[in-house]
Amino acid sequence: MSIFDVAVWKDGRVRMMDQRALPHEEIYLTFSSAQEVAGAIRAMVVRGAPAIGCAAAFGMAVEAFRLAANGPPDNWPAAMAPGMAALRDSRPTAINLVWALERLRPLLEGGEPDRVPDRLLCEAEAIRQEDIESCRSMGQFGADFLPMTADRTIALLTHCNAGALATAGYGTALGVIRAATHRFEQVRVYASETRPYLQGARLTAWELLKDGIDTTLITDGMAGHLMSRGMVQAVVVGADRVAANGDAANKIGTYPLSVLAHRHQIPFLVACPLSTIDLATATGADIPIEERPAEEVTHCLGRRTAAQGVKVFNPAFDVTPAALISALVTEKGVVTAPDREKIAHLFDMP
Ligand code: MRU
């Protein structure tokens, strides 16, 4: 089982694997301020909804230690405001980022001012640990939910990277896949390459192969063919933000997979922690969708592949309507056919 140092605290700084270098190199970078961590999130050093939440939390802690180096500021909230704003604005779609910042905000006030950096660090570490535990729980819940087959083998399709690399460890969708390897005799994974940023080809394939999980790479357009031939028994993906009604934003290309799964009567599972569910966002239409640089679409491996002068649209996420989600897999259990009431109920559970 792979646990990577996706975003951790080391020697008074934030340490993150540079995911841009994968699958070729395992490089770690360190960051000493909130602005630096925000820059790393923007630049995709770290990506994936829970992972950027963790990174932002450690970004707050390192900022507080930096500010306190010459004595604690008189007004912690005011001193932290620029760094916090930079972190909040680093990427718009995944709600875990805002969730983590809001969880830390109350710690800036009250209590001993000198203790603020330690309090933030302690809470950031708690967020990291809880995320790993949540992933393990949802992995088990999701694996138990998967349809058992006569020969106890299953083929799963996943999109983007919702793995250890996208969380504090273990993964959401890939957590379900990891747990499924203990329930089924054989688990085969189809990883879609995930144009244009290739999280599937670069990251999911890399981390699943490291775990010895049978993985086959396909291009995004091949999923329908596989489903029409009965080659996939379930689709498992992660989410960047789930609205109060169950609509789920995830990596661009997820929505078409849900339509295909519905057409072929294949279970479509969305695995995410409660920190990804945003009750303040009413429906998927209210989720802000990040648009990324045109070069990601016009170029491949640094070389232009598109006709000069062509216009480009590059939304990084799409929204799968709740009606196409067979089950939402969370650390509190599986919600089948998610809707507003069932989702609200999740937050009332102990
Ligand atoms: O643009 P990215 O790589 O940050 O997008 C990541 C995804 O869409 C993941 O599927 C999602 O964050 C779930 S991660 C457990």
Residues whose N, C-alpha, C, O or C-beta is under 5 A from the ligand:
A	BS01	MRU	R47 G48 A49 P50 H159 C160 N161 A162 G163 A166 T172 Q199 G238 A239 D240 N250 K251
